[in-house]
Amino acid sequence: MGARGASRTRRATARAAGLLTGAVLLAGCGSLAGPEASGAQTTDPSPTAYDEGATPTAGATPRPSPTSPTSPDSPTATPTPSTPTTPPAPGTTPPPWLGTRVLPEAETGYGEVRRTPRALRTRRFDLPDPVAPLPGDGYAARVVAPAPDRVVDRSTWEPGCPVARDDLAWLRVVHRGFDGGRHTGELLVHRDVATDLRQVFRDLWRADFPLERVSITDRAALDAPPTGDGNDTGAFVCRPVTGGGGFSQHAYGLAVDLNPFQNPYLRVRETASGTERIVLPELASAYLDRDRRAPGMVRAGGPVVRAFARIGWSWGGDYRTLRDWQHFSLTGG
């Protein structure tokens, strides 16, 4: 489940218990600061660094820029009839309020579950990439292990997390966007699984499976109040499991959440006060219908589940007591 969906439990439990003494509290998934945001490729003096992908070019393939209109003051300018503007297809443009409308807190400790807004019912837009493009025009990946300090410093890692700082690897991958284009994202993962995950994202690229944004969760996102509309694909987050005790597999860098909005977390159970229903993200109810056909959805037996199965990872869509369609992990937790 996504990082914002879990922030309420973390504030109530992770801080109260104290991260290290306990390593007790658990489940689901940034803005970039540093030289990688500038677009320049940097050289990391790390013990292990290896690349994968097409032969590097001098830089990323430039995106076409809009054609400059002819100046009306030019003597050669010729009036042309105006053409009506075609509105964007539904779901292809992020609404201006995305990430800003805080939900009231429910008795569950999460945000109040609400109907999916019309603008998000068929969500298929992309958000800006968090890192500079990797060279080439096909799939590419780059692993740096251990992850550079500047990368770990903008994550949720802190003393007391159950994974050592030097055991985290910085994984940058190329992925498809909902626009069909080539995008680059980043993850922090346990160094022991970095190579396997590089292969998984290669398989997703070949399957043309779209991801809205692939990013590292930072502390601000982890502690933010719920808006119920987050959708970043992520891996390492130092936090407790959703609705349980002990650390999440995300806190070890051994779990990945894909497109949380199209693949929400669902738990329904009976309590003394009635039926408790948790949906995370809280506005993603339109995607609880797993028979619908919409881009970015993970399906049983589909290319995403098969890609993770090839490296021995389990899918949260197969859980019996709840459904976590976004979640994949090494241990099944």
C-alpha positions as CSV (number, residue, x, y, z in Angstrom):
1,M,0.0,0.0,0.0
2,G,1.2,3.5,-0.8
3,A,3.3,5.7,1.6
4,R,0.6,8.3,2.2
5,G,-2.0,5.6,3.0
6,A,0.3,4.2,5.7
7,S,1.3,7.6,7.3
8,R,-1.5,7.7,9.8
9,T,-0.6,4.3,11.3
10,R,3.1,5.2,11.3
11,R,2.4,8.4,13.2
12,A,0.3,6.6,15.8
13,T,2.6,3.6,16.2
14,A,6.1,4.0,14.8
15,R,6.9,7.1,16.8
16,A,5.2,5.8,20.0
17,A,7.2,2.6,20.0
18,G,10.6,4.2,18.9
19,L,12.1,2.8,15.7
20,L,15.2,1.0,17.1
21,T,14.4,-0.4,20.3
22,G,11.5,-2.1,18.7
23,A,12.0,-2.7,15.1
24,V,8.3,-3.4,15.9
25,L,5.6,-1.9,13.8
26,L,4.6,-3.0,9.4
27,A,3.2,-2.4,4.6
28,G,3.1,-0.3,1.4
29,C,5.4,2.4,-0.5
30,G,9.8,12.3,-3.9
31,S,11.0,15.1,-4.7
32,L,14.5,15.1,-5.8
33,A,17.3,17.1,-4.4
34,G,20.8,16.8,-5.6
35,P,22.7,16.7,-8.8
36,E,20.6,13.9,-10.4
37,A,17.7,16.4,-10.6
38,S,19.7,18.8,-12.9
39,G,19.8,16.4,-15.8
40,A,23.6,15.9,-15.6
41,Q,24.9,12.3,-15.2
42,T,27.2,12.1,-12.2
43,T,29.9,9.6,-11.4
44,D,29.5,7.8,-8.1
45,P,32.6,6.6,-6.3
46,S,30.6,3.6,-5.0
47,P,32.1,0.1,-4.7
48,T,29.6,-1.4,-7.1
49,A,28.0,0.4,-10.1
50,Y,26.7,-1.3,-13.2
51,D,24.6,-0.3,-16.2
52,E,22.2,-2.0,-18.5
53,G,20.5,-0.8,-21.7
54,A,21.1,0.4,-25.2
55,T,24.4,1.9,-26.3
56,P,24.6,5.3,-24.5
57,T,24.2,8.4,-26.7
58,A,25.4,11.9,-25.9
59,G,22.2,12.5,-24.0
60,A,18.6,11.5,-23.8
61,T,16.5,11.7,-27.0
62,P,15.2,15.3,-27.0
63,R,11.4,15.7,-26.8
64,P,10.0,17.8,-29.7
65,S,9.4,21.4,-28.7
66,P,6.3,23.4,-29.7
67,T,6.6,25.2,-32.9
68,S,6.9,29.0,-32.3
69,P,4.0,30.9,-33.9
70,T,4.7,33.4,-36.6
71,S,4.9,36.9,-35.2
72,P,2.0,39.0,-36.2
73,D,4.4,41.9,-36.8
74,S,6.3,40.0,-39.5
75,P,5.7,41.2,-43.0
76,T,5.3,37.7,-44.2
77,A,2.7,36.7,-41.6
78,T,-0.5,35.5,-43.1
79,P,-3.7,35.4,-41.1
80,T,-4.9,31.9,-40.7
81,P,-8.3,30.7,-39.5
82,S,-8.4,29.6,-35.9
83,T,-9.1,26.0,-35.2
84,P,-11.1,24.8,-32.3
85,T,-9.1,23.3,-29.4
86,T,-9.7,19.6,-28.9
87,P,-10.2,18.9,-25.2
88,P,-7.9,16.2,-23.7
89,A,-9.3,12.7,-23.4
90,P,-10.7,11.9,-20.0
91,G,-8.1,10.8,-17.5
92,T,-5.1,12.0,-19.5
93,T,-4.5,15.3,-17.6
94,P,-3.9,15.5,-13.9
95,P,-6.5,17.6,-12.2
96,P,-5.2,20.8,-10.7
97,W,-6.2,19.8,-7.2
98,L,-4.2,16.5,-7.2
99,G,-2.5,15.9,-3.9
100,T,-3.9,19.0,-2.2
101,R,-7.4,18.1,-0.9
102,V,-6.9,16.6,2.6
103,L,-9.4,14.0,3.6
104,P,-11.0,13.9,7.1
105,E,-9.7,11.1,9.3
106,A,-11.9,8.1,9.7
107,E,-12.1,5.8,12.8
108,T,-9.7,3.5,11.1
109,G,-6.9,6.1,11.4
110,Y,-6.8,6.5,7.7
111,G,-8.5,9.0,5.5
112,E,-12.3,8.8,4.9
113,V,-13.0,6.5,1.9
114,R,-14.9,8.3,-0.8
115,R,-16.1,7.8,-4.3
116,T,-13.5,8.1,-7.0
117,P,-13.7,11.7,-8.5
118,R,-14.6,11.7,-12.2
119,A,-11.2,13.0,-13.2
120,L,-9.5,9.9,-11.7
121,R,-12.0,7.1,-12.8
122,T,-9.9,6.2,-15.8
123,R,-6.5,7.5,-14.7
124,R,-3.9,7.5,-17.4
125,F,-1.7,10.5,-17.1
126,D,2.0,10.8,-16.2
127,L,3.7,13.0,-13.6
128,P,7.2,14.5,-14.1
129,D,10.1,12.0,-13.8
130,P,12.1,12.4,-10.6
131,V,15.5,11.9,-12.2
132,A,17.3,12.7,-15.4
133,P,16.7,10.3,-18.3
134,L,19.0,7.4,-18.7
135,P,20.8,7.4,-22.1
136,G,19.5,5.5,-25.0
137,D,16.1,4.9,-26.7
138,G,15.1,1.5,-25.2
139,Y,15.2,-0.1,-21.8
140,A,18.0,0.8,-19.5
141,A,18.8,0.4,-15.8
142,R,21.6,1.5,-13.5
143,V,22.4,0.2,-10.1
144,V,24.7,1.8,-7.5
145,A,25.4,-0.2,-4.4
146,P,25.6,1.0,-1.7
147,A,23.3,3.9,-2.5
148,P,25.0,7.3,-2.4
149,D,24.5,9.2,0.8
150,R,22.7,12.0,-1.0
151,V,20.1,9.6,-2.2
152,V,19.6,7.8,1.2
153,D,19.4,11.2,2.9
154,R,16.3,12.1,1.0
155,S,14.5,8.9,1.8
156,T,12.8,7.7,5.0
157,W,15.9,5.9,6.3
158,E,17.0,6.7,9.8
159,P,18.8,5.0,12.6
160,G,16.7,2.1,13.9
161,C,15.4,1.1,10.5
162,P,15.7,-2.7,10.1
163,V,18.0,-2.5,7.1
164,A,21.6,-1.1,7.3
165,R,22.2,2.0,5.3
166,D,24.9,0.3,3.3
167,D,22.6,-2.5,2.3
168,L,20.4,-0.2,0.2
169,A,21.0,0.1,-3.5
170,W,20.0,3.0,-5.8
171,L,18.1,1.5,-8.8
172,R,17.2,3.7,-11.7
173,V,15.0,2.2,-14.4
174,V,13.4,3.1,-17.7
175,H,9.7,2.4,-17.9
176,R,6.7,3.1,-20.1
177,G,4.4,6.0,-19.2
178,F,0.7,6.1,-19.8
179,D,1.6,8.3,-22.8
180,G,3.5,5.3,-24.3
181,G,6.7,7.3,-23.9
182,R,10.0,6.5,-22.3
183,H,10.4,7.6,-18.7
184,T,13.0,7.2,-16.0
185,G,12.4,6.5,-12.4
186,E,14.3,5.6,-9.2
187,L,14.0,3.2,-6.3
188,L,15.8,2.3,-3.1
189,V,15.9,-1.5,-2.7
190,H,18.0,-4.0,-0.8
191,R,21.2,-4.6,-2.6
192,D,20.6,-8.4,-2.7
193,V,17.5,-8.0,-4.9
194,A,18.6,-5.1,-7.2
195,T,19.7,-7.3,-10.1
196,D,16.4,-9.3,-9.9
197,L,14.3,-6.1,-9.9
198,R,16.3,-4.7,-12.9
199,Q,15.1,-7.8,-14.8
200,V,11.5,-7.3,-13.6
201,F,11.4,-3.7,-15.0
202,R,12.9,-5.0,-18.2
203,D,10.0,-7.4,-18.5
204,L,7.5,-4.6,-17.7
205,W,9.1,-2.5,-20.4
206,R,8.8,-5.3,-23.0
207,A,5.1,-5.8,-21.9
208,D,4.4,-2.1,-22.4
209,F,3.0,-2.0,-18.9
210,P,2.6,1.7,-18.0
211,L,3.7,3.3,-14.7
212,E,2.7,6.8,-13.7
213,R,5.8,7.7,-11.8
214,V,8.6,5.6,-10.1
215,S,10.1,7.4,-7.1
216,I,11.7,7.2,-3.7
217,T,9.4,8.1,-0.8
218,D,10.7,10.9,1.3
219,R,9.8,11.8,4.9
220,A,7.5,14.7,3.9
221,A,5.4,12.3,1.8
222,L,5.4,9.6,4.5
223,D,4.1,12.1,7.1
224,A,1.7,14.0,4.9
225,P,-2.0,14.1,5.7
226,P,-4.1,11.8,3.5
227,T,-5.4,13.1,0.1
228,G,-6.2,9.6,-1.1
229,D,-4.9,10.2,-4.7
230,G,-1.2,9.2,-4.6
231,N,0.0,6.8,-7.3
232,D,3.8,6.6,-7.2
233,T,5.4,3.2,-7.7
234,G,8.0,2.7,-4.9
235,A,10.0,0.2,-2.8
236,F,11.9,1.2,0.4
237,V,9.9,2.9,3.1
238,C,10.9,2.7,6.7
239,R,7.5,2.1,8.2
240,P,5.3,-0.5,10.0
241,V,3.0,-2.9,8.3
242,T,-0.5,-1.7,7.5
243,G,-2.8,-2.6,10.3
244,G,-0.4,-4.9,12.1
245,G,2.8,-5.1,14.2
246,G,6.4,-5.3,13.1
247,F,8.2,-3.7,10.2
248,S,6.8,-3.9,6.6
249,Q,8.9,-5.6,4.0
250,H,9.2,-2.2,2.4
251,A,11.3,-1.2,5.5
252,Y,13.9,-3.9,4.4
253,G,13.8,-2.8,0.7
254,L,12.3,-6.2,-0.2
255,A,8.9,-5.1,-1.5
256,V,7.6,-3.0,-4.4
257,D,4.2,-1.3,-4.9
258,L,3.1,-0.7,-8.5
259,N,0.5,2.0,-9.5
260,P,-1.2,2.0,-6.1
261,F,-4.3,3.9,-7.4
262,Q,-5.0,1.4,-10.1
263,N,-4.2,-1.4,-7.7
264,P,-5.5,-0.4,-4.3
265,Y,-5.3,-2.1,-0.9
266,L,-8.6,-3.4,0.4
267,R,-9.5,-4.8,3.8
268,V,-13.0,-5.5,5.1
269,R,-13.6,-6.9,8.6
270,E,-16.3,-7.0,11.2
271,T,-15.7,-5.0,14.4
272,A,-17.8,-4.4,17.6
273,S,-19.0,-1.2,16.0
274,G,-19.9,-2.7,12.6
275,T,-18.2,-3.4,9.3
276,E,-14.8,-1.7,8.9
277,R,-13.7,-1.1,5.3
278,I,-10.2,0.3,4.4
279,V,-9.4,1.3,0.9
280,L,-5.9,2.8,0.2
281,P,-5.6,5.1,-1.6
282,E,-8.9,6.3,-0.2
283,L,-10.2,7.7,-3.5
284,A,-9.4,4.5,-5.5
285,S,-12.7,2.7,-5.1
286,A,-13.4,2.7,-8.8
287,Y,-10.5,0.2,-9.2
288,L,-11.9,-2.3,-6.7
289,D,-13.7,-3.8,-9.7
290,R,-11.0,-6.1,-10.9
291,D,-13.0,-7.2,-13.9
292,R,-12.8,-3.7,-15.5
293,R,-10.2,-3.1,-18.2
294,A,-8.1,0.0,-17.6
295,P,-4.4,0.7,-18.2
296,G,-2.0,0.2,-15.3
297,M,-4.0,-2.5,-13.6
298,V,-2.2,-5.7,-12.3
299,R,-4.0,-8.8,-13.2
300,A,-3.8,-12.4,-12.1
301,G,-1.7,-14.4,-14.5
302,G,-0.7,-11.2,-16.4
303,P,2.8,-10.0,-17.4
304,V,3.4,-8.2,-14.1
305,V,2.6,-11.1,-11.8
306,R,4.6,-13.4,-14.1
307,A,7.6,-11.1,-14.1
308,F,7.8,-11.0,-10.3
309,A,7.1,-14.8,-10.1
310,R,10.2,-15.4,-12.2
311,I,12.3,-13.9,-9.4
312,G,10.4,-15.8,-6.7
313,W,8.3,-12.8,-5.4
314,S,4.7,-13.1,-4.2
315,W,1.7,-10.9,-5.1
316,G,-0.6,-9.3,-2.5
317,G,-3.6,-9.9,-4.9
318,D,-3.4,-13.5,-3.8
319,Y,-3.8,-12.8,0.0
320,R,-6.8,-14.5,1.6
321,T,-7.7,-12.1,4.4
322,L,-7.3,-8.9,2.4
323,R,-6.3,-7.7,-1.1
324,D,-3.2,-5.7,-1.8
325,W,-3.1,-5.6,-5.6
326,Q,-0.2,-3.2,-5.8
327,H,2.1,-5.2,-3.6
328,F,4.9,-7.6,-4.4
329,S,7.5,-8.9,-2.0
330,L,10.2,-11.4,-1.6
331,T,8.8,-13.0,1.6
332,G,5.1,-12.8,0.8
333,G,4.5,-10.3,3.6
